[in-house]
Amino acid sequence: MSVNEKSIALGTFDGLHKGHLQVILQSEKDKYDPYVLLFDVHPLSVITGKAPCSLITDEMRRDIIESLGVKIIDVSFSEIADLPYDEFFKKYLIEKYNAKALSCGENYTFGARGEGNVEKLRKLCEEYSVELHIAPTQTYNGETVSSTKIRNLLSDGDIRAANAMLGREFSYRSIVVDGDKRGRTLGFPTANQFFPDNFVKLKFGVYASKTVIDGEVYPSVTNIGIRPTVHTERYRSETYIINFQGDIYGKEIEIRLTDFLRPEEKFGSLSELSKAIEHDSKISQEIFNNNTCII
C-alpha cells in the first residue's frame, strides 16, 4: 500500500443515522486509510436553494466521525455540483484523493443532476480497479431508516423511535444563556439554550434527558417549547440537571433526549409548575437509573 491510499465513504451524511454509519464502517474494512467525504453544505441548499432542517450540528458530526477513527475530506459542494458523474469520479476520487476503495448506500447518487448511481459507480470502479462496498439499507420496524423519517418522528415526539433509527440518542450542543432565574426560585435551576438556525423542530413538551458537562453525564429533564406558564416567546430548550450544582452560564453543554414524558402545558400557578417539574424529575431519574422507559 502506497502512502495516502484511501477507502472513502460517500453520501450526504446529513443525519449521521444508522444507515450512514453502516456506510462509514464499511470504509474501515479495507487495508486502506478510512475517510469520509463531507460537503460544506447540504447538496439541496445548492440544487434547490433550501436545505432540510439539520439533525446534527457540523461540529457534532465531525466529532462522531473522528471518534470512529475515520478521517474527513472536506469538499465544497458548489465546486463539484455541475461535474458529470464520471468526471467527479476520475478527477476527484481517483486523481485528487487517491481512492482505492469506496463505500456507499444502495440508493447513492452523484454527479450533476444525480445522474450517477450505484450501477454506474460499480462500472467505474471495475474500470479503475477500485474496490466497492455497498452498505445494506437499514430498517426499523419495517421502515427504511432515513433523515426525513427521523425528522418526522422528532416532530411527533417519538424520541424512542428516532433514537433507534439514529443508532444513538438524539442530542444537541449549545451555549447556556442567561434566563429569568425563575427556575431557581422554584427550587429547580435550569439551563436555557437556543437551537442553531435551521435545526430540526422538536415536538413541544417535556423529555427525560441526559446532560453532558465536561465529559460527565447527569440525569436531567428538559422542556422544549415556549414555556406557556411564564409566557416565553422564543422557542428554546430548558433543562433541570438533577442534583447538579455549579455555574454553567456561557458554557457549551450537550443535551441527549431519551423519552418523551408529556406535552408542554400551561399551569394555573407557579406552585403547580413546581410540582410538575418535581414529578418529571423523579421519572427522568428512574429512566436514567434503569436505562429504560418506565411510564
Disulfide bonds with the S-S distance in Angstrom:
none
